[in-house]
Amino acid sequence: MDHDAMDLTEARYELVISVDARRSGEYDDVDKQRMRERIYRVLEAAFTHAKVARDAVHMEDRGDGVLLSVVGRIAVTRLLGLWMVEVHENLRDENRGLRVPLGLRVGMHVGPVRHDGRGISGRAVDLACRLADSPLARRLLDAERADLVLVTSQSLYEDVVSSGGKFIEPAHYSSARLELKEGEVTAWFHLPGRPAPEIPTAAPAAPDADRADDVDDVRGADAVEDVRGAGRVEDALGVDGEDRADGPGAHYTVHGDMSQHSDNVYQQPVHIGRITGDAGRRKG
């Protein structure tokens, strides 16, 4: 078996990062180009300041965001800590003076990733994308009037975040249950520079601007949300870090196929790669 064939069959454990822009469908053609330039400036400057070599990072354009994977030789704590701090600070700098601030949703998960000539694939990629694209991440970003929300998988929280580290504060994360196509998962939500967020309660069924104009969202009756409680990390966890079945922890269930997507054309289960096109225009 040649080297290329081995690369296609062997998966490497990497950190997968999915970055999506808030309400990208509201940007017109000119402003969308500027939005994309800002996203890349924010991310690439953060890699430079965090001293993450560019040859350690795989990057794919997704039109309204970026999909990345970072090789295992780079400590995950550096990405969760210093890199996220730099992303947040760079984003704040970019947003100064903007009438419509750029908002980013970042999903992270570590798992097996396969590379080919068109990009990356695997369940780890799917999960990172769904975490960033979840309705709860969208709602939290708006409810807290924040510029940035980080969503990590349960395993990433348990293996890395919970132990803390430089710029990593596990007590500033809140957990919630999400029901994905593959089943229920626990996700951890963090707003850089802020205490652990309150998990927002369910909103009325009427679609908001994000759902109406940016079609990378779950639609119709499948988007019903069931909130079983709200709380912070301290309420959601017992002393051993496990979910307490009888505790007042945050449990938020989203019903629907979160792989559904129109602009990025991923229906079964997630499309990864370069896309083109715009949707809608920015509103007043």
C-alpha positions as CSV (number, residue, x, y, z in Angstrom):
1,M,0.0,0.0,0.0
2,D,1.5,3.4,-1.0
3,H,1.7,6.4,1.3
4,D,-1.3,8.2,-0.2
5,A,-3.5,5.1,0.2
6,M,-2.5,4.8,3.9
7,D,-3.4,8.5,4.4
8,L,-6.9,7.8,3.2
9,T,-7.4,4.8,5.5
10,E,-5.7,6.0,8.6
11,A,-7.2,8.5,10.9
12,R,-5.2,10.9,13.0
13,Y,-6.4,12.3,16.3
14,E,-6.6,16.0,15.9
15,L,-8.4,19.0,17.4
16,V,-11.3,20.0,15.1
17,I,-12.4,23.6,15.3
18,S,-15.5,24.8,13.4
19,V,-16.0,28.6,13.2
20,D,-19.3,30.1,12.0
21,A,-20.3,33.8,11.6
22,R,-23.5,35.0,13.2
23,R,-26.3,36.0,10.8
24,S,-24.1,35.7,7.8
25,G,-27.2,35.7,5.6
26,E,-27.9,39.3,6.5
27,Y,-24.7,40.5,4.8
28,D,-24.8,41.8,1.2
29,D,-22.2,40.7,-1.3
30,V,-19.8,43.5,-0.5
31,D,-20.1,43.3,3.3
32,K,-19.9,39.5,3.2
33,Q,-16.5,39.8,1.6
34,R,-15.4,42.2,4.3
35,M,-16.8,39.8,7.0
36,R,-14.8,36.9,5.6
37,E,-11.6,39.0,5.6
38,R,-12.2,39.9,9.2
39,I,-12.7,36.2,10.2
40,Y,-9.4,35.2,8.6
41,R,-7.5,38.2,10.2
42,V,-8.9,37.2,13.6
43,L,-8.0,33.5,13.3
44,E,-4.6,33.9,11.6
45,A,-3.4,36.6,14.0
46,A,-4.5,34.4,16.9
47,F,-2.4,31.5,15.6
48,T,0.6,33.8,15.2
49,H,0.3,35.2,18.7
50,A,-0.3,31.8,20.2
51,K,2.8,30.5,18.4
52,V,1.0,27.8,16.5
53,A,2.9,27.1,13.3
54,R,0.8,27.3,10.2
55,D,2.0,23.9,8.9
56,A,0.3,22.4,12.0
57,V,-3.1,23.8,11.0
58,H,-5.4,22.5,8.2
59,M,-7.9,25.3,7.1
60,E,-10.9,25.0,4.9
61,D,-13.1,27.9,3.7
62,R,-16.8,27.5,4.3
63,G,-18.2,30.7,2.9
64,D,-19.6,32.0,6.2
65,G,-17.0,30.4,8.3
66,V,-13.8,28.3,8.5
67,L,-13.2,24.7,9.4
68,L,-9.8,23.9,11.0
69,S,-8.0,20.9,12.4
70,V,-4.8,21.1,14.4
71,V,-2.3,18.3,14.6
72,G,-1.6,16.4,17.8
73,R,1.8,17.8,18.4
74,I,0.2,21.1,19.4
75,A,-1.1,21.0,23.0
76,V,-4.9,21.3,23.0
77,T,-4.6,23.5,26.1
78,R,-2.8,26.1,24.0
79,L,-5.8,26.3,21.6
80,L,-8.4,26.3,24.4
81,G,-6.4,28.8,26.4
82,L,-4.1,31.3,24.8
83,W,-5.5,30.9,21.2
84,M,-9.1,31.5,22.4
85,V,-7.9,34.6,24.4
86,E,-6.3,35.9,21.2
87,V,-9.3,35.2,19.1
88,H,-11.5,37.1,21.5
89,E,-9.2,40.1,21.7
90,N,-8.7,40.2,17.9
91,L,-12.5,40.0,17.4
92,R,-13.0,42.9,19.8
93,D,-10.5,45.0,17.9
94,E,-12.2,44.2,14.6
95,N,-15.6,45.1,16.0
96,R,-14.6,48.6,17.2
97,G,-16.7,51.1,15.3
98,L,-18.6,48.6,13.3
99,R,-22.4,49.2,13.1
100,V,-23.0,45.5,12.9
101,P,-20.4,43.6,15.1
102,L,-19.0,40.3,13.8
103,G,-20.2,37.5,16.0
104,L,-18.5,34.0,16.0
105,R,-19.6,30.6,17.2
106,V,-16.7,28.2,17.7
107,G,-17.2,24.4,18.1
108,M,-14.3,22.2,19.4
109,H,-13.9,18.4,19.6
110,V,-10.9,16.0,19.6
111,G,-11.2,12.8,17.6
112,P,-10.1,10.8,14.6
113,V,-9.8,12.9,11.4
114,R,-9.2,11.6,7.9
115,H,-7.5,13.9,5.3
116,D,-7.9,13.6,1.5
117,G,-7.4,15.9,-1.4
118,R,-10.6,17.8,-0.8
119,G,-10.4,18.3,3.0
120,I,-11.2,16.5,6.2
121,S,-13.9,14.1,7.3
122,G,-15.0,12.0,10.2
123,R,-17.4,12.0,13.1
124,A,-15.2,14.3,15.0
125,V,-15.6,16.8,12.2
126,D,-19.4,16.4,12.1
127,L,-19.7,16.9,15.9
128,A,-17.5,20.1,16.0
129,C,-19.6,21.5,13.1
130,R,-22.9,20.7,14.8
131,L,-21.9,22.1,18.2
132,A,-21.0,25.5,16.5
133,D,-24.1,25.4,14.5
134,S,-26.5,24.5,17.3
135,P,-29.5,26.7,17.9
136,L,-28.5,27.0,21.6
137,A,-25.1,28.5,20.6
138,R,-27.0,31.0,18.4
139,R,-29.4,31.9,21.1
140,L,-26.7,32.2,23.8
141,L,-24.7,34.6,21.6
142,D,-27.7,36.8,21.2
143,A,-29.1,36.5,24.8
144,E,-25.7,37.5,26.3
145,R,-25.0,40.2,23.6
146,A,-21.6,38.6,23.1
147,D,-19.2,38.6,20.2
148,L,-18.0,35.0,20.8
149,V,-19.2,31.7,22.1
150,L,-17.2,28.5,22.5
151,V,-18.9,25.1,22.5
152,T,-16.9,22.1,23.5
153,S,-17.8,18.4,23.5
154,Q,-18.2,16.5,26.7
155,S,-15.1,14.5,26.2
156,L,-13.0,17.6,25.5
157,Y,-14.3,19.2,28.7
158,E,-13.6,16.2,30.8
159,D,-10.2,15.4,29.3
160,V,-8.8,18.9,29.1
161,V,-11.0,21.8,30.3
162,S,-11.9,20.3,33.7
163,S,-8.2,20.2,34.7
164,G,-7.8,23.9,34.0
165,G,-4.6,25.5,32.8
166,K,-3.3,28.8,31.6
167,F,-6.3,30.9,30.5
168,I,-8.6,27.9,31.0
169,E,-11.2,28.3,33.7
170,P,-13.6,25.3,33.9
171,A,-15.9,27.1,36.3
172,H,-16.7,29.5,33.5
173,Y,-18.4,26.8,31.4
174,S,-22.1,25.7,31.6
175,S,-23.4,22.4,30.3
176,A,-26.5,21.6,28.3
177,R,-27.9,18.5,26.7
178,L,-28.4,18.6,22.9
179,E,-30.3,16.0,21.0
180,L,-28.5,15.5,17.7
181,K,-29.4,13.1,14.9
182,E,-27.0,10.5,16.4
183,G,-28.5,10.9,19.8
184,E,-28.2,13.1,22.9
185,V,-24.9,14.7,23.7
186,T,-23.6,17.0,26.5
187,A,-22.0,20.2,25.3
188,W,-20.2,22.9,27.3
189,F,-20.7,26.6,26.6
190,H,-18.2,29.3,27.4
191,L,-18.2,33.1,26.7
192,P,-14.6,34.2,26.9
193,G,-14.0,36.9,29.5
194,R,-17.3,36.2,31.4
195,P,-18.6,34.0,34.2
196,A,-20.4,30.7,33.3
197,P,-23.4,31.7,31.2
198,E,-27.0,31.1,32.1
199,I,-28.5,28.7,29.7
200,P,-31.3,30.6,28.0
201,T,-34.8,29.3,28.1
202,A,-36.8,28.3,25.1
203,A,-37.9,31.2,22.8
204,P,-41.2,31.4,21.0
205,A,-41.6,29.3,17.9
206,A,-41.6,32.4,15.6
207,P,-38.4,32.4,13.5
208,D,-35.9,35.1,14.3
209,A,-33.8,37.0,11.7
210,D,-31.0,34.4,12.0
211,R,-33.3,31.5,11.1
212,A,-35.1,33.4,8.4
213,D,-32.2,34.8,6.5
214,D,-29.3,32.5,7.2
215,V,-30.7,29.1,6.2
216,D,-27.9,27.1,7.9
217,D,-30.4,26.3,10.7
218,V,-33.0,23.8,11.7
219,R,-36.5,24.6,10.5
220,G,-40.1,23.8,11.0
221,A,-41.6,21.6,13.7
222,D,-38.3,19.7,14.2
223,A,-36.8,22.8,15.8
224,V,-38.9,22.5,18.9
225,E,-36.8,23.0,22.0
226,D,-37.5,21.4,25.4
227,V,-35.9,23.1,28.4
228,R,-35.6,20.9,31.4
229,G,-33.9,23.4,33.7
230,A,-31.2,26.0,33.8
231,G,-28.1,26.4,35.9
232,R,-24.4,26.8,36.1
233,V,-21.6,24.4,36.1
234,E,-21.7,24.1,39.9
235,D,-25.3,22.9,39.7
236,A,-24.8,20.6,36.7
237,L,-22.0,18.6,38.2
238,G,-21.4,16.6,41.3
239,V,-18.1,16.5,43.2
240,D,-16.7,13.9,40.8
241,G,-17.6,16.0,37.7
242,E,-20.4,13.7,36.6
243,D,-23.9,14.8,35.6
244,R,-26.2,14.6,38.6
245,A,-29.5,13.0,37.7
246,D,-31.2,14.6,40.7
247,G,-29.5,18.0,40.6
248,P,-30.7,21.3,39.2
249,G,-28.2,21.3,36.4
250,A,-28.9,22.8,33.0
251,H,-30.6,20.4,30.6
252,Y,-31.5,21.7,27.2
253,T,-32.8,19.4,24.5
254,V,-33.0,20.4,20.9
255,H,-35.1,18.2,18.7
256,G,-34.3,18.1,15.0
257,D,-31.7,17.0,12.4
258,M,-28.9,19.4,13.0
259,S,-27.1,18.2,9.9
260,Q,-29.7,20.0,7.7
261,H,-28.1,22.8,5.8
262,S,-28.9,24.5,2.5
263,D,-26.2,27.1,1.7
264,N,-23.4,24.6,2.5
265,V,-25.3,21.8,0.8
266,Y,-24.7,19.3,3.5
267,Q,-27.7,17.0,4.0
268,Q,-26.2,13.6,4.7
269,P,-24.6,14.1,7.2
270,V,-22.3,17.1,6.8
271,H,-20.7,18.6,3.8
272,I,-17.2,19.9,4.3
273,G,-15.4,22.0,1.8
274,R,-15.4,25.3,-0.1
275,I,-18.8,26.8,-0.9
276,T,-19.9,29.9,-2.7
277,G,-23.0,32.1,-2.8
278,D,-24.8,34.5,-0.5
279,A,-28.2,34.6,1.1
280,G,-30.3,37.7,1.8
281,R,-29.1,41.2,2.6
282,R,-28.3,42.9,5.8
283,K,-31.2,44.5,7.5
284,G,-31.3,48.1,8.8
